[in-house]
Amino acid sequence: MSSCLRAYHCRTKTKIVICIFAIWLIQATWLGLFSTEIPLEQKNVTFYEHLSESLITTETLNNSRGKLLIIQHTETTNGDVIKLNLTLDIIDVSFPKVVRLGPYSSSNSNSTSKKYAYVIGRYWEQMTQSMRAFLSLVLQASSAGRSVVAPMVKDSRFQTAGFPIDYYFDRKYIKDILETRGYPDIVDRQEFLKECSPKDPNYTTVHFLYDQVKAGTYTKNLFELDDATYSNVSLQARKNGWTQCSFIQKLTKQTGSKMFCVDTTVITDWEVFERDVIKSPKCLSIVLWRGIGDTFRARFKETRSKLYTRDFFLSLKPSQAVMTEVEKFQRKFLHGQKYIGIQIRGERVAILRGVAHLEQCIHLLGYVLKLIKGFFNVDKVYVATDMSKFGSKSWKDSVKRDTITDETLRKLQDLVLSVTNGVTFEQAADNGETFDRGLVALVEVTLISRARSLLTIGYSSFHEWTTSKFLEFHRNESPTTWSLVKLCFE
């Protein structure tokens, strides 16, 4: 095996390109997998297990402490020659914004005439995006003095039945953040139902028309509209920003006439929405809320808000129920020792590049993990993936390059545990206990945030959240004591 190394340095970024050519006496597969004379089912050796530990040097690992090390790789074959290119980038990390508590403000939080906002339907995404969507509504509606009804939670979903939101998150912290900015606290559904009746003339319902074909289909199916009726409603809303929508009565059983369809691409300021569209009623119900953003979300600006949704979300603290499970797991399975965290969001990698590429990434992770273990002198590893029984449920529908079965996910999970020799939260669940999927997700986020070093594969909003919590946990520590490594970051 021969290798060439080229490196250059700039102010906050170090880039190293490693080229390796390997010639095997036997035919290697494009995955870098080969068999010896021992049958494959008895011994399975990977290309990465034969890489020299000097390819990612101690100097590189030392320089990446307290920073982000991004490792990208490409692997090609020509006959029995395998070419591996590793690109290493060391960059400064970006810590999440500190959301501070301060003196209480009374601008809106103590208003004598209380107003409400309530989402009728469930939040359609899983926990990360659903919570961000909820908080975005809280900040918009709170600016107008509205208390938003907290959804119930169950198995990472936000809906009308389940556990109170404080099963997942520290509700007192949410209250403190809002009240110190003069915003009213969130409220329970029971209070809204007591104060707001669909027969009340002060009750208004809005259905947002999102800029997405799928959202249009949802609206037609929900209200049993034909194409012509929906097209007319959409045209009127696009022209004026909103239009009367009496068909909402099918869902809300309202007796009044305050039912509007609002075009999210036209009405982009909550103050305008309150003043010109709904006329600031006491009770506002929303049929479907998808948060704020591009395309299929609302376009409300956050420039008037005293806090951005992203910063609010990343600052959230876990509930006591979550912390109890975290501490129990650390005692029983990690024995209170330092450990390395592994988080794999393999679904997105498989969507973009296929399962075979994801397997490559896992093998590469095993190689890097071995170096990190030795460098930090830490042996224990905690693993969280979206291939476990608590992971993503959308693999089979979202991955088109390969056929995904339960066996596919099991084999991927087994591969991860084989190359990492790590422990997972599934081991705690193997005792026969039943756990809510959302609670497990928050336990995993918290456990990973406390790791000495974090290695990740893939990318998702959940991944961004976990990485931010890891950085937040280590914000005030010496940068020499921790590291963050990202692989297959696509």
RODO-2510 file (C-alpha; in nm, 4 decimals, decimal comma):
residues 490
     n   res          X          Y          Z
     1     m     0,0000     0,0000     0,0000
     2     s     0,1322     0,3446    -0,0877
     3     s    -0,0107     0,6768     0,0265
     4     c     0,0311     1,0460    -0,0442
     5     l    -0,0519     1,3295     0,1933
     6     r    -0,1139     1,6917     0,1072
     7     a    -0,2070     1,9563     0,3662
     8     y    -0,2491     2,3296     0,3882
     9     h    -0,3542     2,5636     0,6655
    10     c    -0,5605     2,8821     0,6929
    11     r    -0,6739     3,0871     0,9913
    12     t    -0,9463     2,8701     1,1404
    13     k    -0,9552     2,5869     0,8958
    14     t    -0,7185     2,3009     0,8345
    15     k    -0,7664     2,0804     0,5318
    16     i    -0,5919     1,7519     0,4765
    17     v    -0,6396     1,5284     0,1755
    18     i    -0,5258     1,1676     0,2057
    19     c    -0,5055     0,9407    -0,0970
    20     i    -0,4636     0,5684    -0,0459
    21     f    -0,4186     0,3055    -0,3130
    22     a    -0,4613    -0,0548    -0,2053
    23     i    -0,3987    -0,3582    -0,4218
    24     w    -0,5349    -0,6853    -0,2973
    25     l    -0,4354    -1,0304    -0,4129
    26     i    -0,8053    -1,1141    -0,4260
    27     q    -1,0880    -0,9314    -0,5985
    28     a    -1,2364    -0,6663    -0,3658
    29     t    -1,5933    -0,5523    -0,3919
    30     w    -1,6711    -0,1846    -0,4539
    31     l    -1,7641    -0,1581    -0,0878
    32     g    -1,4111    -0,2435     0,0180
    33     l    -1,5280    -0,5748     0,1629
    34     f    -1,3284    -0,8896     0,1025
    35     s    -1,3000    -1,2425     0,2340
    36     t    -0,9962    -1,4406     0,3341
    37     e    -0,9668    -1,8165     0,2926
    38     i    -1,1976    -1,8449     0,5922
    39     p    -1,5604    -1,8460     0,4716
    40     l    -1,7184    -1,4993     0,4669
    41     e    -1,9897    -1,5906     0,7142
    42     q    -1,7230    -1,6790     0,9712
    43     k    -1,4886    -1,3847     0,9237
    44     n    -1,5786    -1,0490     0,7785
    45     v    -1,2923    -0,8017     0,7406
    46     t    -1,3299    -0,4500     0,6049
    47     f    -1,0984    -0,2272     0,4089
    48     y    -1,0943     0,0230     0,6972
    49     e    -0,9575    -0,2288     0,9458
    50     h    -0,6346    -0,2348     0,7431
    51     l    -0,5851     0,1406     0,7304
    52     s    -0,2866     0,2773     0,9134
    53     e    -0,3640     0,4695     1,2321
    54     s    -0,1239     0,7367     1,1098
    55     l    -0,3638     0,8513     0,8350
    56     i    -0,5449     1,0687     1,0879
    57     t    -0,2512     1,1780     1,2969
    58     t    -0,2310     1,2600     1,6654
    59     e    -0,1472     1,6143     1,5587
    60     t    -0,4753     1,6334     1,3639
    61     l    -0,6756     1,5030     1,6604
    62     n    -0,4974     1,7438     1,8923
    63     n    -0,5690     2,0384     1,6617
    64     s    -0,9368     1,9398     1,6393
    65     r    -0,9990     1,9473     2,0160
    66     g    -1,2651     2,2036     2,0970
    67     k    -1,3400     2,2342     1,7242
    68     l    -1,5319     2,0490     1,4550
    69     l    -1,3531     1,7831     1,2518
    70     i    -1,5385     1,6990     0,9294
    71     i    -1,4288     1,3804     0,7539
    72     q    -1,5443     1,3223     0,3977
    73     h    -1,4547     1,0215     0,1916
    74     t    -1,4876     0,8787    -0,1549
    75     e    -1,4043     0,5256    -0,2528
    76     t    -1,3630     0,3923    -0,6056
    77     t    -1,2375     0,0674    -0,7552
    78     n    -1,0678    -0,0269    -1,0766
    79     g    -1,0274    -0,4002    -1,1032
    80     d    -0,8578    -0,5050    -0,7811
    81     v    -0,7311    -0,1544    -0,7032
    82     i    -0,9222     0,0466    -0,4433
    83     k    -0,8733     0,4215    -0,4216
    84     l    -0,9807     0,5938    -0,1022
    85     n    -0,9791     0,9721    -0,0660
    86     l    -1,0195     1,1218     0,2788
    87     t    -1,0721     1,4961     0,3198
    88     l    -1,0331     1,6345     0,6715
    89     d    -1,1561     1,9845     0,7606
    90     i    -1,1035     2,1408     1,1034
    91     i    -1,3244     2,4445     1,1650
    92     d    -1,4357     2,6522     1,4601
    93     v    -1,7649     2,5484     1,6177
    94     s    -2,0658     2,7752     1,6463
    95     f    -2,2157     2,7581     1,9929
    96     p    -2,5931     2,8021     2,0268
    97     k    -2,7046     3,1471     2,1324
    98     v    -2,7418     3,1932     2,5069
    99     v    -3,1065     3,2584     2,5941
   100     r    -3,0987     3,4519     2,9176
   101     l    -3,3569     3,4906     3,1905
   102     g    -3,3985     3,8412     3,3223
   103     p    -3,6352     4,0629     3,5185
   104     y    -4,0009     3,9887     3,4541
   105     s    -4,1803     4,2179     3,2097
   106     s    -4,5517     4,2911     3,2351
   107     s    -4,6197     4,4196     2,8840
   108     n    -4,8373     4,1267     2,7728
   109     s    -4,8007     3,8572     3,0404
   110     n    -5,0414     4,0195     3,2862
   111     s    -5,3044     4,1403     3,0406
   112     t    -5,6512     4,1604     3,1985
   113     s    -5,8289     4,0547     2,8765
   114     k    -5,6795     3,7165     2,7996
   115     k    -5,6730     3,5919     2,4406
   116     y    -5,6062     3,2420     2,3116
   117     a    -5,4729     3,0512     2,0104
   118     y    -5,5436     2,6801     1,9652
   119     v    -5,4333     2,4361     1,6934
   120     i    -5,7218     2,1984     1,6227
   121     g    -5,5333     1,9269     1,4369
   122     r    -5,2149     1,7498     1,5348
   123     y    -4,8679     1,8655     1,4348
   124     w    -4,7791     1,6335     1,1483
   125     e    -4,4039     1,6044     1,1932
   126     q    -4,2043     1,4307     1,4618
   127     m    -4,0805     1,5925     1,7794
   128     t    -3,8018     1,8248     1,6639
   129     q    -3,9982     1,9989     1,3903
   130     s    -4,3286     1,9811     1,5779
   131     m    -4,1812     2,1539     1,8827
   132     r    -4,0196     2,4187     1,6651
   133     a    -4,3527     2,4732     1,4893
   134     f    -4,5307     2,5052     1,8241
   135     l    -4,2765     2,7529     1,9596
   136     s    -4,2945     2,9604     1,6418
   137     l    -4,6693     2,9972     1,6972
   138     v    -4,6130     3,0780     2,0637
   139     l    -4,3771     3,3632     1,9774
   140     q    -4,6002     3,5040     1,7019
   141     a    -4,9238     3,4846     1,8984
   142     s    -4,7608     3,6002     2,2222
   143     s    -4,6539     3,9219     2,0544
   144     a    -5,0258     3,9979     2,0304
   145     g    -5,0919     3,8927     2,3891
   146     r    -5,2271     3,5469     2,3030
   147     s    -5,1771     3,2393     2,5185
   148     v    -5,1199     2,9365     2,2961
   149     v    -5,2700     2,6032     2,3972
   150     a    -5,0006     2,3422     2,4614
   151     p    -5,0492     2,0188     2,2643
   152     m    -5,0463     1,6780     2,4244
   153     v    -4,7536     1,4499     2,3372
   154     k    -4,7167     1,0810     2,2649
   155     d    -4,4444     0,8830     2,0871
   156     s    -4,2801     1,1998     1,9489
   157     r    -4,6105     1,3283     1,8093
   158     f    -4,7884     1,6459     1,9150
   159     q    -5,1626     1,5887     1,9165
   160     t    -5,4869     1,6310     2,1145
   161     a    -5,4437     1,3221     2,3346
   162     g    -5,1515     1,1839     2,5336
   163     f    -4,9227     1,3253     2,8011
   164     p    -4,8902     1,6933     2,8986
   165     i    -4,6016     1,8695     2,7257
   166     d    -4,4092     1,8800     3,0537
   167     y    -4,3595     1,5043     3,0161
   168     y    -4,0973     1,5974     2,7541
   169     f    -3,9819     1,9481     2,8451
   170     d    -3,9301     2,1638     3,1530
   171     r    -4,2480     2,3712     3,1420
   172     k    -4,1373     2,6113     3,4132
   173     y    -3,8396     2,7065     3,1964
   174     i    -4,0731     2,7796     2,9035
   175     k    -4,2897     2,9930     3,1322
   176     d    -3,9881     3,1841     3,2627
   177     i    -3,8529     3,2507     2,9118
   178     l    -4,1881     3,3874     2,7972
   179     e    -4,2676     3,5932     3,1037
   180     t    -3,9268     3,7596     3,1219
   181     r    -3,9980     3,8884     2,7702
   182     g    -4,3441     4,0103     2,8577
   183     y    -4,5185     3,7220     2,6798
   184     p    -4,8076     3,5207     2,8290
   185     d    -4,7473     3,1609     2,9325
   186     i    -4,8804     2,8654     2,7361
   187     v    -5,2065     2,7176     2,8676
   188     d    -5,3812     2,3798     2,8840
   189     r    -5,6623     2,2790     2,6507
   190     q    -5,9110     2,2701     2,9383
   191     e    -5,8724     2,6431     2,9939
   192     f    -5,9295     2,7154     2,6250
   193     l    -6,2445     2,4993     2,6140
   194     k    -6,3763     2,6729     2,9247
   195     e    -6,3120     3,0233     2,7912
   196     c    -6,3860     2,9688     2,4212
   197     s    -6,7025     2,8278     2,2679
   198     p    -6,7576     2,7907     1,8919
   199     k    -7,0904     2,9657     1,9504
   200     d    -6,9138     3,2722     2,0888
   201     p    -6,9187     3,5676     1,8442
   202     n    -6,5582     3,6319     1,9521
   203     y    -6,4504     3,2892     1,8225
   204     t    -6,2588     3,2899     1,4935
   205     t    -6,1149     2,9992     1,2963
   206     v    -5,8415     3,0201     1,0340
   207     h    -5,7243     2,7647     0,7816
   208     f    -5,3861     2,8519     0,6330
   209     l    -5,3352     2,7754     0,2642
   210     y    -4,9746     2,6605     0,2324
   211     d    -4,7761     2,6843    -0,0900
   212     q    -4,7598     2,3119    -0,1581
   213     v    -4,9569     2,0713    -0,3783
   214     k    -4,9775     1,8162    -0,0961
   215     a    -5,1232     2,0799     0,1352
   216     g    -5,3867     2,1622    -0,1253
   217     t    -5,4844     1,7969    -0,1504
   218     y    -5,5086     1,7812     0,2289
   219     t    -5,7453     2,0815     0,2326
   220     k    -5,9701     1,9346    -0,0355
   221     n    -5,9914     1,6004     0,1408
   222     l    -6,0430     1,7487     0,4879
   223     f    -6,3335     1,9703     0,3864
   224     e    -6,4625     1,7530     0,0983
   225     l    -6,4096     2,0242    -0,1633
   226     d    -6,4171     1,9706    -0,5379
   227     d    -6,1367     2,1092    -0,7527
   228     a    -6,3382     2,4083    -0,8721
   229     t    -6,4332     2,5202    -0,5202
   230     y    -6,0786     2,4856    -0,3922
   231     s    -5,9375     2,6684    -0,6942
   232     n    -6,1776     2,9597    -0,6404
   233     v    -6,0911     2,9831    -0,2691
   234     s    -5,7190     2,9759    -0,3481
   235     l    -5,7498     3,2484    -0,6122
   236     q    -5,9475     3,4776    -0,3808
   237     a    -5,7023     3,4242    -0,0943
   238     r    -5,4033     3,4848    -0,3217
   239     k    -5,5599     3,8053    -0,4510
   240     n    -5,6555     3,9597    -0,1152
   241     g    -5,4462     3,7624     0,1347
   242     w    -5,7543     3,5967     0,2808
   243     t    -6,1136     3,5054     0,2043
   244     q    -6,4238     3,3886     0,3893
   245     c    -6,4385     3,0080     0,4195
   246     s    -6,7745     2,8970     0,5531
   247     f    -6,6924     2,5308     0,4825
   248     i    -6,4685     2,5325     0,7923
   249     q    -6,7947     2,5004     0,9856
   250     k    -6,7961     2,1309     0,8901
   251     l    -6,5021     2,0872     1,1245
   252     t    -6,5608     2,3409     1,4022
   253     k    -6,9444     2,3445     1,4181
   254     q    -6,9248     2,7218     1,4501
   255     t    -7,2440     2,9241     1,4371
   256     g    -7,0736     3,2558     1,3621
   257     s    -6,9294     3,3704     1,0317
   258     k    -6,5682     3,4348     1,1331
   259     m    -6,4011     3,1626     0,9324
   260     f    -6,1137     3,2548     0,7019
   261     c    -5,8727     3,0925     0,4603
   262     v    -5,5394     3,2776     0,4646
   263     d    -5,2690     3,2617     0,1981
   264     t    -4,9350     3,2145     0,3744
   265     t    -4,7399     3,3748     0,0883
   266     v    -4,9367     3,7010     0,1118
   267     i    -4,9980     3,7508     0,4848
   268     t    -4,6482     3,7462     0,6307
   269     d    -4,6809     3,9801     0,9303
   270     w    -4,8651     3,8630     1,2417
   271     e    -4,9602     4,2197     1,3328
   272     v    -5,1324     4,2586     0,9945
   273     f    -5,2955     3,9179     1,0447
   274     e    -5,4390     4,0255     1,3824
   275     r    -5,5454     4,3745     1,2714
   276     d    -5,6724     4,3259     0,9171
   277     v    -5,7782     3,9625     0,8936
   278     i    -5,9083     3,8229     1,2224
   279     k    -5,9683     4,1605     1,3984
   280     s    -5,8039     4,0475     1,7235
   281     p    -6,0754     3,8176     1,8647
   282     k    -6,0542     3,6609     2,2097
   283     c    -6,0493     3,3058     2,0717
   284     l    -5,8516     3,1939     1,7668
   285     s    -5,8429     2,8356     1,6446
   286     i    -5,6142     2,7193     1,3643
   287     v    -5,6984     2,4122     1,1600
   288     l    -5,3425     2,3203     1,0592
   289     w    -5,0194     2,4846     1,1711
   290     r    -4,6911     2,3865     1,0045
   291     g    -4,4564     2,6383     1,1585
   292     i    -4,2604     2,9179     0,9937
   293     g    -4,0172     2,8736     0,7063
   294     d    -4,0111     2,8257     0,3314
   295     t    -4,2378     2,6358     0,0897
   296     f    -4,4941     2,4387     0,2890
   297     r    -4,4716     2,6529     0,6057
   298     a    -4,6120     2,9939     0,6972
   299     r    -4,4026     3,2967     0,6014
   300     f    -4,4557     3,5104     0,9101
   301     k    -4,1513     3,7240     0,9845
   302     e    -3,9737     3,6911     1,3171
   303     t    -3,8278     4,0417     1,3097
   304     r    -4,0855     4,1711     1,5605
   305     s    -4,0244     3,8863     1,8036
   306     k    -3,8077     3,9298     2,1123
   307     l    -3,6684     3,5802     2,0538
   308     y    -3,6074     3,3654     1,7486
   309     t    -3,7759     3,0250     1,7329
   310     r    -3,4495     2,8399     1,6692
   311     d    -3,2791     2,9938     1,9729
   312     f    -3,5828     2,9246     2,1922
   313     f    -3,5968     2,5620     2,0808
   314     l    -3,2261     2,4931     2,1250
   315     s    -3,2369     2,6375     2,4770
   316     l    -3,5137     2,4055     2,6012
   317     k    -3,4451     2,1883     2,9032
   318     p    -3,5598     1,8265     2,9434
   319     s    -3,8293     1,7300     3,1909
   320     q    -3,7674     1,5605     3,5227
   321     a    -3,9022     1,2358     3,3736
   322     v    -3,6265     1,2510     3,1093
   323     m    -3,3538     1,3313     3,3615
   324     t    -3,4592     1,0415     3,5843
   325     e    -3,4064     0,7959     3,2960
   326     v    -3,0767     0,9611     3,1962
   327     e    -2,9306     0,9291     3,5450
   328     k    -3,0573     0,5741     3,5824
   329     f    -2,8966     0,4711     3,2503
   330     q    -2,5659     0,6386     3,3306
   331     r    -2,5435     0,4529     3,6614
   332     k    -2,6439     0,1116     3,5286
   333     f    -2,4837     0,0965     3,1833
   334     l    -2,2094     0,3603     3,1796
   335     h    -2,1178     0,3186     3,5480
   336     g    -2,0692     0,6907     3,5899
   337     q    -1,7609     0,6858     3,3662
   338     k    -1,6636     0,9134     3,0782
   339     y    -1,7847     0,7952     2,7408
   340     i    -1,7885     0,8733     2,3696
   341     g    -2,1220     0,9468     2,2027
   342     i    -2,2242     0,8155     1,8610
   343     q    -2,5269     0,9526     1,6782
   344     i    -2,6252     0,8148     1,3392
   345     r    -2,9082     0,9579     1,1283
   346     g    -2,8735     0,6991     0,8559
   347     e    -3,2050     0,7552     0,6806
   348     r    -3,0945     1,0731     0,5043
   349     v    -2,7658     0,9107     0,3950
   350     a    -2,9586     0,6156     0,2527
   351     i    -3,2020     0,8484     0,0746
   352     l    -2,9218     1,0399    -0,0981
   353     r    -2,6565     0,7716    -0,1505
   354     g    -2,8076     0,4304    -0,0730
   355     v    -2,7638     0,1687     0,1983
   356     a    -2,4266     0,0489     0,0652
   357     h    -2,2808     0,3973     0,1103
   358     l    -2,4246     0,4131     0,4624
   359     e    -2,2465     0,0860     0,5405
   360     q    -1,9203     0,2430     0,4193
   361     c    -1,9815     0,5358     0,6512
   362     i    -2,0360     0,3030     0,9473
   363     h    -1,7107     0,1173     0,8782
   364     l    -1,5249     0,4473     0,8505
   365     l    -1,6800     0,5563     1,1801
   366     g    -1,5391     0,2422     1,3423
   367     y    -1,1917     0,3336     1,2196
   368     v    -1,2169     0,6932     1,3471
   369     l    -1,3697     0,5817     1,6771
   370     k    -1,0698     0,3593     1,7471
   371     l    -0,8407     0,6604     1,7099
   372     i    -1,0608     0,8844     1,9274
   373     k    -1,0769     0,6208     2,2005
   374     g    -0,7000     0,6001     2,2157
   375     f    -0,6507     0,9751     2,1980
   376     f    -0,8862     1,0563     2,4860
   377     n    -0,8218     0,7302     2,6718
   378     v    -1,1958     0,6635     2,6890
   379     d    -1,3310     0,3154     2,6285
   380     k    -1,7077     0,3330     2,6847
   381     v    -1,9338     0,4258     2,3945
   382     y    -2,3000     0,5280     2,3898
   383     v    -2,4809     0,4769     2,0588
   384     a    -2,8030     0,6355     1,9341
   385     t    -2,9287     0,5641     1,5813
   386     d    -3,2443     0,5961     1,3766
   387     m    -3,2212     0,2255     1,2907
   388     s    -3,3169     0,1062     1,6394
   389     k    -3,6691     0,0167     1,7466
   390     f    -3,6972     0,3706     1,8859
   391     g    -3,5689     0,5253     1,5627
   392     s    -3,7359     0,6682     1,2548
   393     k    -4,0542     0,5061     1,1275
   394     s    -4,0274     0,6526     0,7793
   395     w    -3,7355     0,4500     0,6395
   396     k    -3,9500     0,2209     0,4247
   397     d    -4,1370     0,5078     0,2599
   398     s    -3,8581     0,7622     0,2231
   399     v    -3,5675     0,5505     0,0923
   400     k    -3,6185     0,4839    -0,2800
   401     r    -3,2724     0,3591    -0,3810
   402     d    -3,3079     0,0336    -0,1888
   403     t    -3,5804    -0,1887    -0,0530
   404     i    -3,5900    -0,1345     0,3218
   405     t    -3,7216    -0,4060     0,5509
   406     d    -3,7107    -0,4645     0,9242
   407     e    -3,4222    -0,7024     0,8555
   408     t    -3,2317    -0,4260     0,6704
   409     l    -3,2554    -0,1981     0,9724
   410     r    -3,1640    -0,4775     1,2126
   411     k    -2,8498    -0,5594     1,0136
   412     l    -2,7488    -0,1938     0,9991
   413     q    -2,7975    -0,1614     1,3742
   414     d    -2,5978    -0,4799     1,4343
   415     l    -2,3175    -0,3436     1,2140
   416     v    -2,3053    -0,0232     1,4189
   417     l    -2,2848    -0,2131     1,7466
   418     s    -2,0207    -0,4432     1,6001
   419     v    -1,7824    -0,1652     1,4940
   420     t    -1,8408     0,0511     1,8040
   421     n    -1,8865    -0,2074     2,0810
   422     g    -2,1257     0,0493     2,2280
   423     v    -2,4334     0,0415     2,4493
   424     t    -2,7782     0,1669     2,3470
   425     f    -3,0935     0,2686     2,5291
   426     e    -3,2559    -0,0444     2,3870
   427     q    -3,0667    -0,2382     2,6532
   428     a    -3,2614    -0,0552     2,9226
   429     a    -3,5841    -0,1321     2,7397
   430     d    -3,4943    -0,5013     2,7133
   431     n    -3,5902    -0,5389     3,0790
   432     g    -3,9543    -0,5337     2,9749
   433     e    -4,0183    -0,1664     3,0460
   434     t    -4,2347     0,0280     2,8039
   435     f    -4,0996     0,3657     2,6953
   436     d    -4,2558     0,6499     2,5009
   437     r    -4,0570     0,7118     2,1811
   438     g    -4,0417     1,0841     2,2435
   439     l    -3,9125     1,0331     2,5960
   440     v    -3,6415     0,8028     2,4586
   441     a    -3,5415     1,0638     2,1987
   442     l    -3,4941     1,3224     2,4724
   443     v    -3,3004     1,0758     2,6870
   444     e    -3,0701     1,0097     2,3903
   445     v    -3,0201     1,3807     2,3232
   446     t    -2,9256     1,4347     2,6875
   447     l    -2,6933     1,1342     2,7087
   448     i    -2,5148     1,2338     2,3876
   449     s    -2,4760     1,5929     2,5058
   450     r    -2,2825     1,4691     2,8097
   451     a    -2,0344     1,2600     2,6085
   452     r    -1,6635     1,3479     2,6119
   453     s    -1,6478     1,3267     2,2328
   454     l    -1,9298     1,3098     1,9781
   455     l    -1,9083     1,1324     1,6411
   456     t    -2,1986     1,1665     1,3999
   457     i    -2,3123     1,0305     1,0650
   458     g    -2,5730     1,2042     0,8516
   459     y    -2,7782     1,5143     0,9082
   460     s    -3,1306     1,6054     1,0205
   461     s    -3,3046     1,8632     1,2369
   462     f    -3,2756     1,6152     1,5244
   463     h    -2,9022     1,5906     1,4564
   464     e    -2,8694     1,9699     1,4637
   465     w    -3,0507     1,9753     1,7966
   466     t    -2,8294     1,7051     1,9480
   467     t    -2,5090     1,8709     1,8295
   468     s    -2,6210     2,2054     1,9721
   469     k    -2,6981     2,0481     2,3106
   470     f    -2,3538     1,8825     2,3081
   471     l    -2,1875     2,2188     2,2419
   472     e    -2,4030     2,3875     2,5048
   473     f    -2,3003     2,1275     2,7638
   474     h    -1,9293     2,1855     2,6907
   475     r    -1,9499     2,5630     2,6380
   476     n    -1,7658     2,6558     2,9596
   477     e    -1,5217     2,3638     2,9611
   478     s    -1,1638     2,3721     2,8400
   479     p    -1,1590     2,3037     2,4638
   480     t    -0,8873     2,0462     2,5213
   481     t    -1,1342     1,8136     2,6963
   482     w    -1,3827     1,7433     2,4146
   483     s    -1,4151     1,6981     2,0388
   484     l    -1,6838     1,6876     1,7716
   485     v    -1,6459     1,4778     1,4569
   486     k    -1,8866     1,4603     1,1633
   487     l    -1,8751     1,1917     0,8946
   488     c    -2,0861     1,1587     0,5792
   489     f    -2,2245     1,5025     0,6504
   490     e    -2,4483     1,5436     0,3446
***
